[in-house]
């Protein structure tokens, strides 16, 4: 479900930015910032998962995911959209990352490939 959401959200977010705000040229900048946030969010999320626990960190990522959607939905300009998209990316990256961590925690090393 998260993969489908991320795939469709990216397409619709890009269409909204180019049609609503008329800033088609900023899409590549927003995509670059999105990629940087996606890559740089994983180590702090892993540290939070070790320090605060998996469940609390998971709920924190759900909070960032929802907050990012709210900011994107209420954005009036491309800057607000970029901020909301960055918050959303932190949340969705954390959800994907924590799913892998939780599955690794509950599975035996015997069955890992």
N, C-alpha and C positions, 0 to 999 in steps of 0.2 A: 504494500500500500504506500509506503514512504517513497519507494522508487518511482511509482506512477505519479505521485503527487509532485515530486521534485521535477520530473520530466515535463509534466503539463504546466506546472507553475512557471518554469523558465520560459516556455514558449509564449504563454499569455502575458507574463510580465514584460517581455521584450516587445510584444505587440502593443501593449498599453503605453509603454514609454514612447515608442515612435509615433503612435497615433494621438494619444492624449496630450502629451507634453511637447511634441514636435522636436524632440531632441534625439534624433536617430544617431547622430554622431557620437553621443555619449554612451551608447550601448557597449562599445568595446571597453571603455574605461570602467564601467560598472561590472562587466564580466571579469576584468582583470582584478579588480578589488575583491570580487566574489571568490575568485580562485585563491587569492592570497589569504583571505579569511578562512577559507576551507582548509588550506594547508596548515596555517598557523594555529588553528583552534584545537587541534587534536592533543598536543602535549599538555596544555592547561586543563583540558577536560579529563585526561587520564590522571593528572595529579589531583584534581578535585574528586574523582571517583575513588582514589586511594585514601584521601583524607576525610572526606565527608560521607563516603559510602556510595554504592552503586545506585540505590533507589533515590536518594536525595539529589544526586547529580542528574539522574534521568528526569526527575520532575523539574529540575532547573532548566534542562534542555527543552522540555515541553513548554515551559514558561517563555523561554527565548523564542521558540518556534511560533507560539501563539502571538506574542508581543510583536514579532516581526511582521506577521500577517496583518495585525491591526494597524501598525504604522504604515505599511504599504497600501492597505485599503483606504486609509484616511489621508494619504499624501496629496498635496496640492501642487507639488513641484518635483523636479527631478532630484533635488538634493534630499528631500524627505524620503523619496522613494529609495534612493541609494542607501540611506541610513537604515530604513526598514528592511531592505533586502540583505544588508550586512548582518543585522540581528537575526533574521530568518535563517541565513546560512550558518551562523553559529549554532542555532538550535537544531537544524536538520543534520548538520555534521556530527553534533554530539549524539543525536539519536542513533544514527548509523554506527558510530564508533562504539557507543555503549552496548548496542545489540551484540556486536562482535565480542566485546569483553565479557558480557553476561553469559553468552553461549560458551565461551572458553572456560569460564568459571564453573559451569555446571556439567560440562562434558569431561569425560575421561581422556587422558592423553593417549590412551590406547587406540581410540577411534578417530583421532585427528589425522588428517592427511598432509 
